[in-house]
Amino acid sequence: MTDSTRPFDVAEYLDSPEMIAAYIEAAMEEGEPSFMAKAIGDVARAKGMSALASETGLTRTALYKGLGKKGNPTLGTTTKVLKSMGLRLSVVPDKDLADA
């Protein structure tokens, strides 16, 4: 008997608002814009790109392009997508820099 595996897809585990918020927050803490875009894209895939396109008024193509591995979405796209997910951007002091 052989074991079969399939690629890991984080979108399968993004099934609650708390999990989604924690995932995106962790990605944003990395500070790498393309990583943030990909994380938001993972959540978008979990929610369904067609539904997200309808809710945001953006095309599926624009969502896939902006939220893909090499994506660089505009701030407007990012806020529309997050809002449709019930999330918002927030700014907090960086404790590592605040203590310096």
N, C-alpha and C positions, 0 to 999 in steps of 0.2 A: 504494500500500500504506500502510495506516495502522498506527501503533503502538498497541498496547493496553497499558494498565497496570492494575494492581490495587493495592488498598491494602496498605501494608506491615503485616505482622503479625509482631511480634517472637517470638511463640510458635513460629513455624516454625524459629527458630534456637536455641531453648533445648533442645539435644539432648544435653548432657553435664552431669554434676554440676559440673564446673568452670565451664562457661558459666552455668549456673543460679546458682551461688554468686556469681560476679562480677556478674551482672545485679542480683541482690537487694542485694548489698553496695553497689553504686553507687547504687541507689535509696535505701537507708538513709542514705547519706552526705549526701543532699540534705536530710534532716531534716524532710521534709513527710509527715505520716502518710498522707494520701490517695495520695500518689505511691508510698509503700512498699506500701500495700494493693493498688494497681493492679499493681505489679511482681509481687507474690506471686500475684495473680490471673492475670497473664500466664503464669506458670509453671504454675499450676493448670490453665489451659486447655491448655497444651502436654502436660501429663501426662494430662489427661482428667478432667473434673469428676465423672463418674459413679464412676470408680475412686477418686478422691480422697474423695468423699463416703462411699464404702464403707469406706475405710481409716481415716477420721477419726471416723466416726459422726455426721457433720454432714449436713444435707440439702443437696442441690444448690442449692436456693433460698437457703439461708443462705450458702453459699459464694459464689454469684453476687452476693448483696446485700453481703456483707461485703468481698469482694475486687474489687468493681467500681470504676469511676472515682471515685465519691463514697463509697466504702466506708470504714468505720471499725470494723474487726474488733476483738473483744476480744483481750486478751493470750492467753487460753486458746485461742481459735480460731487465732490466729497460730502459737502453738507447736505445736498439733496438725498444722496444715497443713505447717509447716516440717519437723516430725519425719517426716511421711509422705513427704517429699521427700528424706529423708536429710540434712537440715540442722538447725542449732540456732542460737538467738540467742547472741550473744557481746558482751561489753562490753569496750571497750578505751579507754584514755585518748585524749582529743581533743588531739592535739599542738598545734593552734592555741591552745587554751585553756590547756594545761599550761605553755606558755612565757610566758604573760602574767603 
